[in-house]
Amino acid sequence: MVEHEALRATRQAYDDVASTYADLFRDSLRDLPLDRAILNAFAELSRAAGDGRVADLGCGPGHVTAYLEESGTSAFGIDASPAMIELARRFSPGLRFDVGSMTALDLPDGTLGGVLSRWSVIHTPPAGLPPILAEFHRVLAPGGHLLIGFSATDDAAHPTQEFAHKVAPAYRWWPDHLAALLRAAGLTEVARMVREPEPTDPRQFQEVHLLARKEPAAAPGADGS
């Protein structure tokens, strides 16, 4: 399958650049106050659902996982790249980090308070995203939240657009289009943050965070029947 080939190539590419990537991004949240704000809101909401744990999917070297843990949230990380997981375990030895795939998470149904997908789906070909969103929905507890981050396309006429990424082929998404895919997966958007690029950013893309909730199942007879 195309998705499997893409995953294999992306995993190898991130294995090859893991140390460089960690050096570049381990302290990146320090200069991103808006990102910290929505991460804090996500963490607070996640603590109130399911078992309160958050899975940082595509965690890389684990810097955001560690930030969530420091904020008082029980967090663990999963990444397809063994080299990234090795670094994450070295940098944060007290936290749990596992090698795994977003397409088939080794997690029980309906337990997590939160799922974080921070730029971890950008390398997924568009046809492969709905099954991943369904997997996010599966592992979330009713009332649990997903925070998904990605780069936006420039207009609604381009719901997805491939762009040149230094590590592996990647895709931008029109926010309303991705929000519609979330709804189709049973996740209701409750907030979004759009951050404009700095003038010095090499890519002049808007960066988007969508916050979505898995709605509790309707009680029997709630529709009046």
KAJO-V166577 format. One record per residue. N is the residue number from 1. OMEGA is omega in whole degrees, 0 to 359 (* if undefined). NEAR is the number of other C-alpha atoms within 12 Angstrom. D_LAST is the distance of its C-alpha to the last C-alpha in whole Angstrom. Layout:
[[N,OMEGA,NEAR,D_LAST] [N,OMEGA,NEAR,D_LAST]]
This chain:
[[1,180,10,44] [2,182,14,45] [3,180,23,43] [4,178,20,45] [5,179,17,48] [6,180,24,47] [7,181,31,46] [8,180,21,49] [9,180,22,51] [10,178,33,50] [11,180,32,50] [12,181,20,54] [13,180,26,54] [14,172,34,53] [15,184,28,55] [16,185,20,58] [17,189,24,57] [18,183,31,56] [19,179,25,59] [20,179,20,59] [21,180,26,55] [22,179,28,55] [23,183,17,58] [24,193,15,57] [25,185,20,53] [26,181,27,54] [27,188,18,54] [28,182,19,52] [29,181,22,50] [30,184,15,53] [31,183,13,53] [32,184,18,49] [33,179,13,48] [34,176,20,45] [35,178,29,44] [36,182,22,45] [37,182,21,42] [38,173,30,39] [39,179,42,40] [40,178,26,40] [41,177,29,37] [42,181,42,35] [43,180,39,37] [44,179,25,35] [45,183,31,32] [46,181,40,32] [47,184,31,34] [48,185,24,30] [49,176,30,28] [50,179,27,28] [51,177,25,32] [52,182,32,33] [53,176,37,35] [54,173,48,36] [55,176,49,37] [56,188,52,40] [57,191,46,40] [58,191,44,43] [59,182,50,45] [60,182,46,48] [61,169,48,51] [62,183,44,48] [63,179,38,49] [64,174,42,46] [65,179,44,44] [66,178,35,47] [67,179,32,46] [68,179,37,43] [69,179,29,44] [70,179,19,47] [71,179,22,44] [72,179,22,42] [73,175,34,40] [74,187,31,40] [75,173,37,41] [76,186,42,42] [77,176,48,43] [78,178,42,43] [79,180,43,45] [80,185,39,46] [81,177,37,50] [82,180,32,52] [83,177,31,54] [84,180,38,52] [85,177,38,50] [86,178,28,54] [87,180,33,55] [88,179,37,51] [89,179,28,52] [90,183,20,56] [91,183,24,55] [92,187,25,52] [93,180,18,53] [94,182,18,51] [95,179,31,47] [96,175,29,46] [97,182,36,46] [98,170,32,45] [99,180,31,46] [100,182,26,43] [101,177,32,41] [102,181,41,38] [103,181,30,37] [104,183,23,37] [105,178,30,37] [106,183,18,38] [107,180,27,35] [108,179,17,32] [109,164,20,28] [110,184,29,26] [111,190,29,29] [112,173,40,31] [113,182,41,31] [114,172,48,32] [115,175,58,34] [116,176,47,37] [117,186,38,38] [118,182,35,41] [119,182,28,43] [120,179,38,42] [121,187,42,40] [122,180,37,43] [123,180,42,45] [124,174,38,42] [125,186,29,42] [126,181,28,39] [127,181,19,38] [128,184,25,38] [129,181,28,36] [130,177,28,32] [131,178,25,33] [132,178,31,34] [133,176,40,31] [134,178,27,29] [135,175,31,31] [136,180,47,31] [137,183,43,27] [138,187,33,27] [139,179,36,30] [140,171,41,28] [141,172,34,26] [142,184,32,22] [143,177,33,24] [144,185,43,27] [145,171,49,29] [146,170,53,31] [147,184,48,35] [148,181,43,36] [149,183,36,40] [150,174,36,41] [151,185,38,44] [152,168,38,43] [153,187,28,44] [154,179,19,46] [155,186,17,44] [156,179,16,40] [157,179,13,42] [158,183,18,43] [159,172,23,40] [160,182,29,42] [161,177,27,45] [162,177,22,48] [163,182,22,50] [164,178,15,53] [165,186,18,53] [166,185,17,56] [167,185,21,54] [168,177,28,52] [169,186,25,50] [170,186,29,47] [171,171,31,45] [172,183,38,44] [173,169,41,40] [174,188,31,39] [175,181,34,37] [176,178,24,34] [177,179,26,34] [178,177,39,34] [179,178,34,31] [180,177,21,29] [181,175,29,30] [182,179,34,28] [183,179,25,25] [184,179,20,25] [185,179,27,26] [186,181,29,23] [187,186,37,25] [188,178,28,24] [189,177,30,28] [190,178,24,28] [191,171,23,32] [192,175,29,35] [193,178,29,39] [194,181,23,41] [195,178,22,45] [196,180,21,48] [197,172,17,51] [198,180,14,54] [199,182,10,57] [200,180,9,59] [201,180,11,56] [202,176,11,57] [203,181,19,54] [204,179,18,52] [205,167,26,49] [206,176,25,46] [207,190,32,44] [208,168,34,40] [209,172,39,38] [210,177,43,34] [211,184,39,32] [212,183,43,29] [213,170,35,26] [214,185,40,24] [215,175,26,20] [216,177,19,18] [217,179,14,15] [218,178,12,12] [219,177,10,11] [220,179,8,8] [221,182,8,5] [222,179,8,7] [223,178,8,6] [224,181,7,4] [225,*,6,0]]
